[in-house]
C-alpha cells in the first residue's frame, strides 16, 4: 500500500483505519490512502484545540498574519500540483481544480491581511467620565465540517477566518475527498501553527462528525452540506448552546427575459447549470424563460450543450468531468426518471456515457415543458440537470423565481435597467447576479443565502467576523 496520509492531532500525525481515495474519472485508480479517525481521535483533537486556545487567542496579529501569508504563498506556488490532486479526487476538470486552488490561496492571503485590520470602537458613555470600548474576541474551539464539492476552497474559507480571529480548529473534510484538505492542513501547520491550533480528523460523518456535534467543548460549529444534515447540526448545537452556521441547499433560478442578449443568456445558463458537473449549491437548476425568447433560447442552449466535452477530468479539452461517485450518479439518474414520469420533456442529454476509463460520466440533461410544482423544480438534484419553466412576462418570472424554499443565489439576463434594478431588490436570495452565471462569487465579499439555504452569519469577507468572534463591551471609570 502507498503511504498512509494520517490525521493531525495536537501537532502529531496519527494512524487510523486506511481508506482508499478513488478517482471518479477512473475508478480503477486510487489517488491515495487516508486514515479514518475514530471517535477517540476526534475527542483528542477537540481536547488539543481546547488546550491550545488560551495561548493562540492571545498571539500577536503579526504572527497570525505571517502564518496565513506563508500558507497562501505555498498554495499559490503549488496550484498546478494541488489542482491536479483536486481534479483527481473530486472530478472537476484540471482548469477548474487549479482555479479553485488559486481561490483558496487568495482566501488565505485575504485573511492574513485581516489579521492586521482587526478593529473595535471607543465610545463615550452617557454617564460623564466613563469610557466604553467595544472589541471582538475569539469564540473558542471551532468545529468545521466541509462538503465534497469544493475540497480546498470551502475548508480554506472556514479555516482561514477561524485562525485569523484567534480560534482553534478541528476540521473534518468530506470522507469522499480528504486529499485536498489534508494538503491544506499540512501547509498551514508547516507555516508555523503551534501544536493543537489546527487539527485534522478525517473519516465518516457518523463517527467523526457526530463526535463534534456531541462535544460540549466545541464552542462554534460551521457546516456546509445537505439540508438534512444541516438540521441535525442545528438540533445538536442548540442542545449545546453553541454558535452554529449552516450553508445548505439551493434551487437557484436564472431568469431570461425577452430583451436578454441571447449569447449572454446561453453562456450564463450553460456555465451555471452544467460546469463543475452541476455539483454546486449555486448552480442554475431552474431556467425561468419568458415566452418571447423561449424557443430561441432552448435551441441555442441545446447547441451549446452539444458542443460540451464530457470526459476524464485531466484530459485536455474536457469541459465537464464525471459525477463524484456512484451514489450521486444514482441520485441524478433518479431525478431524471422522476421528471419524465411527472410529464417533463427530456429535451436533450441525460444519458450515461462510456469513456476510455471507467468513471461516473453523465451527459448534461435539459428538461423543457416543466411546471413549477414538479419535483425537478422543487428539490435539489446536485448534478448536471436543469429544467426550463416558460412564463408569460417579467412579473410571472419573478414570482416563479421566488417560489422555492431555498434562497441562495439567483440571476437575471436582461438589457433593461428597470428590470435588473427591480430584480436585485425583489429577488429572495442572498446573492443576485445580473447577466452573469449564478455560480461564481468573489472571495473577499460575503457568501450566503436566505430561507432554507443558510442559517447564521455570512461566510467570507469581513462578514466572517460575525461568526468567528464574539463582541465584548467594556466600561472604564479612570
C-alpha positions as CSV (number, residue, x, y, z in Angstrom):
1,X,0.0,0.0,0.0
2,X,1.1,3.6,-0.7
3,X,2.0,5.9,2.1
4,X,-0.9,6.5,4.5
5,X,-2.0,10.1,4.9
6,X,-2.6,10.4,8.6
7,X,-4.8,12.5,10.8
8,X,-3.2,15.5,12.5
9,X,-3.9,15.9,16.2
10,X,-2.1,18.0,18.8
11,X,0.9,18.6,16.4
12,X,1.3,14.9,15.6
13,X,0.4,12.7,12.7
14,X,-1.7,9.8,13.9
15,X,-2.6,6.5,12.3
16,X,-6.1,5.3,11.6
17,X,-8.1,2.8,9.6
18,X,-6.8,3.2,6.0
19,X,-9.4,4.1,3.4
20,X,-8.7,4.5,-0.4
21,X,-9.5,7.7,-2.2
22,X,-10.8,6.8,-5.6
23,X,-10.7,8.8,-8.8
24,X,-14.2,9.3,-10.3
25,X,-12.7,9.8,-13.7
26,X,-11.1,6.3,-13.4
27,X,-12.5,4.1,-10.7
28,X,-9.5,1.7,-11.1
29,X,-7.2,4.5,-9.8
30,X,-6.6,5.1,-6.2
31,X,-5.5,8.7,-5.6
32,X,-4.1,7.9,-2.1
33,X,-4.9,6.2,1.2
34,X,-6.2,8.3,4.0
35,X,-6.6,7.4,7.7
36,X,-10.1,7.4,9.1
37,X,-10.3,8.8,12.6
38,X,-12.1,7.1,15.5
39,X,-14.4,8.8,18.0
40,X,-11.5,8.8,20.4
41,X,-9.3,10.5,17.8
42,X,-11.9,13.2,17.4
43,X,-12.2,13.7,21.2
44,X,-8.4,14.0,21.4
45,X,-8.4,16.7,18.6
46,X,-11.1,18.7,20.5
47,X,-9.1,18.4,23.7
48,X,-6.0,19.6,21.9
49,X,-7.8,22.6,20.4
50,X,-9.2,23.5,23.8
51,X,-5.7,23.3,25.4
52,X,-4.2,25.4,22.6
53,X,-6.9,28.1,22.7
54,X,-5.7,30.4,25.6
55,X,-2.3,30.9,24.1
56,X,-3.3,31.1,20.5
57,X,-6.2,33.6,21.1
58,X,-3.6,36.0,22.6
59,X,-0.9,35.7,20.0
60,X,0.2,38.8,18.2
61,X,-1.5,39.8,15.0
62,X,1.8,39.8,13.1
63,X,2.3,36.1,13.9
64,X,-1.1,35.2,12.7
65,X,-0.6,37.2,9.5
66,X,2.8,35.7,8.8
67,X,1.4,32.1,9.1
68,X,-1.5,32.7,6.9
69,X,0.6,34.6,4.3
70,X,3.2,31.8,4.3
71,X,0.5,29.3,3.7
72,X,-1.1,31.4,0.9
73,X,2.3,31.6,-0.8
74,X,2.8,27.9,-0.8
75,X,-0.7,27.1,-2.0
76,X,-0.2,29.6,-4.9
77,X,3.2,28.2,-5.8
78,X,1.8,24.6,-5.8
79,X,-1.5,25.4,-7.5
80,X,-0.9,23.1,-10.5
81,X,0.0,20.2,-8.3
82,X,-2.8,20.8,-5.8
83,X,-5.3,21.5,-8.6
84,X,-4.4,18.2,-10.2
85,X,-5.0,16.4,-6.9
86,X,-8.4,18.1,-6.5
87,X,-9.4,17.1,-10.1
88,X,-8.3,13.5,-9.4
89,X,-10.3,13.1,-6.2
90,X,-13.4,15.2,-7.0
91,X,-13.8,15.1,-10.7
92,X,-13.6,18.8,-11.6
93,X,-11.6,19.5,-14.8
94,X,-8.0,20.4,-14.3
95,X,-8.7,24.0,-15.1
96,X,-11.4,24.2,-12.5
97,X,-9.3,22.4,-9.9
98,X,-6.4,24.9,-10.4
99,X,-8.9,27.8,-10.3
100,X,-10.3,26.5,-7.0
101,X,-6.8,26.1,-5.6
102,X,-6.0,29.7,-6.5
103,X,-9.1,30.8,-4.8
104,X,-8.0,29.0,-1.6
105,X,-4.7,30.8,-1.8
106,X,-6.4,34.2,-2.3
107,X,-8.7,33.5,0.7
108,X,-5.6,32.7,2.9
109,X,-4.0,35.9,1.7
110,X,-7.1,38.0,2.4
111,X,-7.4,36.8,6.0
112,X,-3.6,37.3,6.5
113,X,-4.4,41.0,5.8
114,X,-7.5,40.9,8.0
115,X,-5.2,40.0,11.0
116,X,-3.7,43.4,10.7
117,X,-7.1,45.2,10.3
118,X,-8.8,44.0,13.5
119,X,-10.8,46.9,14.9
120,X,-13.2,47.9,17.5
121,X,-14.9,51.1,18.8
122,X,-14.3,53.6,21.5
123,X,-17.4,55.5,22.6
124,X,-18.3,57.9,25.3
125,X,-20.7,56.6,27.9
126,X,-24.0,58.5,28.5
127,X,-22.6,58.8,32.0
128,X,-19.9,61.6,32.1
129,X,-16.3,60.5,32.7
130,X,-16.8,56.8,31.8
131,X,-15.3,55.3,28.6
132,X,-16.7,52.4,26.6
133,X,-14.7,50.0,24.5
134,X,-16.3,47.5,22.1
135,X,-14.0,44.8,20.9
136,X,-14.2,41.4,19.2
137,X,-12.7,38.3,20.7
138,X,-12.2,34.7,19.6
139,X,-15.1,32.3,20.2
140,X,-13.0,29.3,21.2
141,X,-12.8,25.8,19.6
142,X,-14.4,25.9,16.2
143,X,-15.6,22.6,14.6
144,X,-15.6,22.7,10.8
145,X,-17.4,20.2,8.6
146,X,-16.9,20.6,4.9
147,X,-18.5,19.1,1.8
148,X,-17.0,17.2,-1.2
149,X,-17.8,19.6,-4.0
150,X,-15.2,22.3,-3.1
151,X,-12.5,20.2,-1.4
152,X,-10.0,23.1,-0.9
153,X,-11.9,26.3,-1.2
154,X,-14.5,25.7,1.4
155,X,-12.1,24.4,4.0
156,X,-9.9,27.5,3.3
157,X,-12.8,29.9,3.7
158,X,-13.7,28.4,7.0
159,X,-10.2,27.7,8.5
160,X,-8.6,31.0,7.5
161,X,-11.0,33.3,9.3
162,X,-11.2,31.0,12.3
163,X,-7.4,31.3,12.7
164,X,-7.3,34.9,11.8
165,X,-9.6,35.9,14.7
166,X,-7.8,33.7,17.2
167,X,-9.8,30.5,17.3
168,X,-8.5,27.0,17.4
169,X,-9.9,24.4,14.9
170,X,-10.9,20.8,14.4
171,X,-11.7,20.2,10.7
172,X,-13.5,17.2,9.3
173,X,-13.5,17.1,5.5
174,X,-15.9,15.0,3.5
175,X,-15.0,11.3,3.5
176,X,-15.1,11.3,-0.3
177,X,-12.4,13.9,-0.8
178,X,-9.9,14.0,2.1
179,X,-6.8,14.7,0.0
180,X,-7.2,18.4,-0.7
181,X,-7.9,19.3,2.9
182,X,-5.1,17.1,4.1
183,X,-2.7,19.1,1.9
184,X,-4.1,22.4,3.1
185,X,-3.7,21.4,6.8
186,X,-0.2,20.2,6.2
187,X,0.7,23.5,4.5
188,X,-0.8,25.6,7.3
189,X,0.9,23.6,10.1
190,X,4.3,23.8,8.4
191,X,3.7,27.5,8.1
192,X,4.2,27.8,11.9
193,X,1.0,27.0,13.7
194,X,1.6,25.8,17.3
195,X,0.5,22.3,18.2
196,X,-3.2,21.9,18.7
197,X,-4.3,25.1,16.9
198,X,-5.4,23.2,13.8
199,X,-6.4,19.6,14.0
200,X,-7.5,17.3,11.1
201,X,-9.8,14.3,11.7
202,X,-10.8,12.5,8.5
203,X,-13.5,9.9,8.3
204,X,-17.2,9.1,8.4
205,X,-19.7,11.7,9.5
206,X,-21.5,9.2,11.7
207,X,-18.3,8.8,13.7
208,X,-16.2,12.0,13.5
209,X,-19.0,14.4,12.7
210,X,-21.2,13.1,15.4
211,X,-18.4,13.4,18.0
212,X,-18.1,17.1,17.1
213,X,-21.8,17.6,17.4
214,X,-22.0,15.9,20.8
215,X,-19.0,17.6,22.4
216,X,-19.6,20.4,24.9
217,X,-16.1,21.6,24.3
218,X,-16.9,22.7,20.7
219,X,-17.8,26.4,21.1
220,X,-18.9,27.0,17.5
221,X,-19.6,24.8,14.5
222,X,-19.7,25.7,10.8
223,X,-21.2,23.3,8.4
224,X,-21.7,23.1,4.6
225,X,-23.7,20.2,3.2
226,X,-27.1,18.8,2.8
227,X,-30.3,20.2,4.3
228,X,-31.0,17.0,6.2
229,X,-27.6,17.0,7.9
230,X,-27.7,20.7,8.5
231,X,-30.9,20.3,10.5
232,X,-29.1,17.7,12.6
233,X,-26.2,20.1,13.2
234,X,-28.7,22.8,14.3
235,X,-30.5,20.5,16.7
236,X,-27.3,19.2,18.3
237,X,-25.9,22.8,18.5
238,X,-28.9,24.2,20.2
239,X,-28.6,21.5,22.9
240,X,-25.0,22.5,23.5
241,X,-25.9,26.3,23.3
242,X,-23.1,26.8,20.8
243,X,-22.9,29.1,17.9
244,X,-23.6,27.4,14.6
245,X,-23.5,28.4,10.9
246,X,-25.2,26.4,8.1
247,X,-24.8,26.6,4.3
248,X,-27.1,24.1,2.7
249,X,-29.0,23.6,-0.5
250,X,-30.1,25.7,-3.4
251,X,-32.7,25.6,-6.2
252,X,-31.4,28.6,-8.0
253,X,-33.3,30.4,-10.7
254,X,-31.8,32.0,-13.8
255,X,-34.4,34.3,-15.3
256,X,-34.1,35.0,-19.0
257,X,-36.2,37.9,-20.3
258,X,-37.3,38.6,-23.9
259,X,-34.9,41.5,-24.1
260,X,-31.9,39.5,-23.0
261,X,-28.8,39.2,-25.1
262,X,-29.2,35.6,-26.3
263,X,-25.5,34.7,-26.3
264,X,-25.0,36.1,-22.8
265,X,-28.1,34.2,-21.5
266,X,-27.0,30.9,-23.1
267,X,-23.5,31.2,-21.6
268,X,-24.9,32.1,-18.2
269,X,-27.1,29.0,-18.3
270,X,-24.5,26.6,-19.6
271,X,-21.9,27.7,-17.1
272,X,-24.2,27.9,-14.1
273,X,-26.1,24.7,-14.7
274,X,-23.5,22.3,-16.1
275,X,-19.9,23.3,-15.3
276,X,-18.4,21.6,-12.3
277,X,-20.8,18.8,-13.3
278,X,-23.6,20.9,-11.8
279,X,-22.3,19.9,-8.4
280,X,-22.5,23.4,-6.9
281,X,-25.0,24.7,-4.4
282,X,-25.1,27.9,-6.6
283,X,-25.9,26.0,-9.8
284,X,-28.7,27.4,-12.1
285,X,-31.0,24.4,-11.9
286,X,-34.2,26.3,-12.8
287,X,-34.2,28.3,-16.1
288,X,-37.2,30.7,-16.0
289,X,-37.7,31.9,-19.5
290,X,-40.3,34.3,-20.9
291,X,-42.3,33.1,-23.9
292,X,-41.0,35.6,-26.4
293,X,-37.4,34.3,-26.2
294,X,-38.1,30.7,-25.1
295,X,-37.8,28.8,-28.3
296,X,-34.7,30.7,-29.4
297,X,-33.1,30.2,-26.0
298,X,-33.8,26.5,-25.8
299,X,-32.4,26.0,-29.4
300,X,-29.3,28.0,-28.7
301,X,-28.6,26.3,-25.3
302,X,-29.1,22.9,-26.8
303,X,-26.5,23.7,-29.5
304,X,-24.1,24.9,-26.7
305,X,-24.7,21.7,-24.8
306,X,-24.0,19.5,-27.8
307,X,-20.5,21.1,-28.0
308,X,-19.6,20.3,-24.5
309,X,-16.9,17.6,-24.0
310,X,-17.6,15.3,-21.1
311,X,-14.5,13.2,-20.3
312,X,-11.7,12.5,-17.8
313,X,-11.1,15.5,-15.6
314,X,-7.4,15.6,-16.5
315,X,-7.9,15.1,-20.3
316,X,-7.1,18.1,-22.4
317,X,-10.2,19.6,-23.9
318,X,-12.6,18.3,-21.3
319,X,-15.3,20.9,-20.4
320,X,-17.0,18.7,-17.8
321,X,-15.7,15.8,-15.7
322,X,-17.6,12.9,-14.1
323,X,-20.1,12.9,-11.3
324,X,-18.3,12.5,-8.0
325,X,-19.4,8.9,-7.1
326,X,-21.9,6.1,-7.8
327,X,-24.3,7.3,-5.1
328,X,-24.5,10.8,-6.6
329,X,-24.9,9.4,-10.1
330,X,-27.8,7.2,-8.9
331,X,-29.4,10.3,-7.4
332,X,-29.0,12.3,-10.7
333,X,-30.5,9.4,-12.7
334,X,-33.3,9.0,-10.3
335,X,-34.4,12.6,-10.7
336,X,-34.2,12.3,-14.4
337,X,-36.6,9.4,-14.2
338,X,-38.9,11.3,-11.8
339,X,-39.0,14.3,-14.1
340,X,-40.0,12.1,-17.1
341,X,-42.8,10.4,-15.0
342,X,-44.1,13.8,-14.0
343,X,-44.5,14.8,-17.6
344,X,-41.4,16.9,-18.2
345,X,-39.8,16.5,-21.6
346,X,-36.2,15.4,-21.7
347,X,-35.2,17.8,-24.4
348,X,-31.6,16.7,-24.6
349,X,-29.0,14.6,-22.8
350,X,-29.3,12.7,-19.5
351,X,-27.6,9.6,-20.8
352,X,-24.8,7.6,-19.2
353,X,-21.6,7.9,-21.1
354,X,-18.7,5.4,-21.7
355,X,-15.2,6.8,-21.9
356,X,-11.7,5.3,-22.2
357,X,-11.5,4.9,-18.4
358,X,-14.3,3.6,-16.2
359,X,-16.0,6.6,-14.4
360,X,-19.2,8.2,-13.5
361,X,-19.9,10.1,-16.7
362,X,-23.3,11.6,-17.3
363,X,-24.4,13.7,-20.3
364,X,-25.9,17.0,-19.1
365,X,-29.7,17.0,-19.2
366,X,-32.1,19.7,-20.2
367,X,-35.8,19.4,-19.5
368,X,-38.5,21.6,-21.1
369,X,-42.3,21.8,-20.7
370,X,-41.9,21.7,-16.9
371,X,-44.2,23.1,-14.2
372,X,-43.1,25.0,-11.1
373,X,-44.6,22.4,-8.8
374,X,-42.7,19.4,-10.3
375,X,-40.1,17.8,-8.0
376,X,-37.5,18.5,-10.6
377,X,-38.2,22.2,-9.8
378,X,-38.6,21.9,-6.1
379,X,-35.8,19.6,-4.9
380,X,-32.0,19.9,-5.3
381,X,-30.6,17.4,-7.7
382,X,-26.9,18.4,-7.3
383,X,-25.9,17.3,-10.8
384,X,-25.8,18.4,-14.4
385,X,-29.6,18.6,-14.7
386,X,-31.5,21.8,-15.5
387,X,-35.2,22.5,-16.3
388,X,-36.9,25.2,-18.3
389,X,-40.0,26.9,-17.0
390,X,-41.8,29.0,-19.6
391,X,-43.5,32.1,-18.2
392,X,-45.5,35.0,-19.7
393,X,-43.6,38.1,-18.6
394,X,-41.2,39.6,-16.0
395,X,-43.8,39.6,-13.2
396,X,-44.5,35.9,-13.5
397,X,-40.8,35.2,-13.9
398,X,-40.0,36.9,-10.6
399,X,-42.9,35.1,-8.9
400,X,-41.7,31.7,-10.1
401,X,-38.1,32.5,-9.2
402,X,-39.1,33.3,-5.6
403,X,-41.4,30.2,-5.4
404,X,-38.9,28.0,-3.6
405,X,-37.9,27.0,-0.1
406,X,-34.4,27.9,-0.9
407,X,-32.8,31.3,-1.4
408,X,-29.0,31.1,-2.0
409,X,-28.5,32.8,-5.4
410,X,-30.5,33.9,-8.4
411,X,-29.8,35.5,-11.7
412,X,-31.5,37.6,-14.4
413,X,-30.4,38.1,-18.0
414,X,-31.8,41.3,-19.4
415,X,-30.8,44.6,-21.1
416,X,-33.4,46.5,-19.2
417,X,-32.1,48.6,-16.3
418,X,-35.6,48.8,-14.9
419,X,-36.0,45.0,-14.7
420,X,-32.4,44.5,-13.5
421,X,-32.9,47.0,-10.7
422,X,-36.2,45.6,-9.7
423,X,-35.0,42.0,-9.7
424,X,-31.9,42.9,-7.5
425,X,-34.2,44.4,-4.9
426,X,-37.0,41.8,-5.0
427,X,-35.3,38.5,-5.6
428,X,-35.5,36.5,-2.4
429,X,-31.9,35.3,-2.5
430,X,-28.7,36.1,-0.6
431,X,-26.8,36.7,-3.8
432,X,-28.1,38.1,-7.1
433,X,-26.4,38.1,-10.5
434,X,-27.3,40.3,-13.5
435,X,-26.1,38.9,-16.8
436,X,-23.7,36.6,-15.0
437,X,-23.9,32.9,-14.0
438,X,-25.5,32.2,-10.7
439,X,-22.4,30.2,-9.8
440,X,-19.1,32.0,-9.3
441,X,-18.5,34.5,-6.5
442,X,-15.6,36.6,-5.2
443,X,-13.5,35.5,-2.3
444,X,-13.5,38.9,-0.5
445,X,-17.2,39.5,-0.2
446,X,-20.0,37.8,1.8
447,X,-21.4,34.4,0.8
448,X,-24.7,33.1,2.0
449,X,-28.4,32.8,1.3
450,X,-31.9,33.1,2.8
451,X,-34.7,30.8,3.7
452,X,-33.7,27.1,3.7
453,X,-30.3,27.7,2.1
454,X,-28.4,29.3,5.0
455,X,-28.6,29.9,8.7
456,X,-26.4,32.2,10.8
457,X,-23.9,34.9,9.8
458,X,-22.5,35.2,6.3
459,X,-19.3,33.5,5.3
460,X,-16.2,35.1,3.6
461,X,-15.0,38.7,3.6
462,X,-15.2,40.9,6.6
463,X,-18.7,39.5,7.4
464,X,-17.0,36.3,8.6
465,X,-16.1,38.1,11.8
466,X,-19.7,37.9,12.9
467,X,-19.5,34.2,13.3
468,X,-15.8,33.7,14.3
469,X,-15.8,36.3,17.0
470,X,-17.9,37.4,20.0
471,X,-18.4,41.0,20.9
472,X,-17.3,42.4,24.3
473,X,-18.3,45.8,25.7
474,X,-16.0,47.1,28.5
475,X,-16.7,50.2,30.7
476,X,-13.9,52.1,32.4
477,X,-14.0,54.8,35.1
478,X,-10.5,56.3,35.3
